[in-house]
Amino acid sequence: MASVVEKLIIQAIQTFSRTKAPSTQSFQSNFSQLKLLAEKITAEDVNLHESLSKYNKKRSSNGQDAPVTYIEIFENEDVTVGIFVLKSDTRIPLHDHPHMHGILKVILGTVKIQSYSALPNVKNPTPECLKNSIAGRGDFLFSESLKKQEIVISKKMPEIACTFSDGALILTPSDKNLHEIRCVEGPSAFLDVLAPPYSSSSSEEDPRVCHYFTEAPKTQIVSNEDVNPKEDHTWLLQIPCPKEFYCDTADYCGPVINLA
Ligand SMILES: [Fe+2]
């Protein structure tokens, strides 16, 4: 009998296969079923304990100690399924998932998730106009982001805390597509289903890459009728990947996935 992990992978392939191009209705139905399956997954189902004990042995022999560890379960050209493990007091910095869908299910510890939805109908400020307005303020990050026009105007969602007993969270190309994940009681771990994978090509970007952001403090947003954001708008500035964040890998030790 198929394990719950195998059922999840089969459903993920069916949901996100780009060769079959399902109707919107069948995509939504498949996506909902996939979310339900993700909500059934526990740390025991993926044998997380075994992965972590093997990882810890390897780490003590070669001294590696990354804040975040990734365990790949499955990846093809349409979807990637894996587990992120966060040590106590670490975070995956604010990042996006360009034109992607995702399902996130906590299976260990407690994380806090701060999500943002980009507002596509909100016109980006004119960089020239903003540059003039902030001239002399001397904020390097802000002015660099402006120069490159790498600003996302977004709606900030309420921060939520999640444990293994909570349901799965979803993100879509337009809804909650950016998030920061902080481990508040660790180690913590969550199952992550993403489609298409970051490495895959897209029409907008080739290859699809992850961008990192930081919130612009409100004090940096000048009072100017043309550029002053509305109360519930948050400006996100693209930044290089924060130095304290890096990821290593551990082996998947759960049930074998048989797709034959
Ligand atoms: Fe993410």
Residues whose N, C-alpha, C, O or C-beta is under 5 A from the ligand:
A	BS01	LIG	none
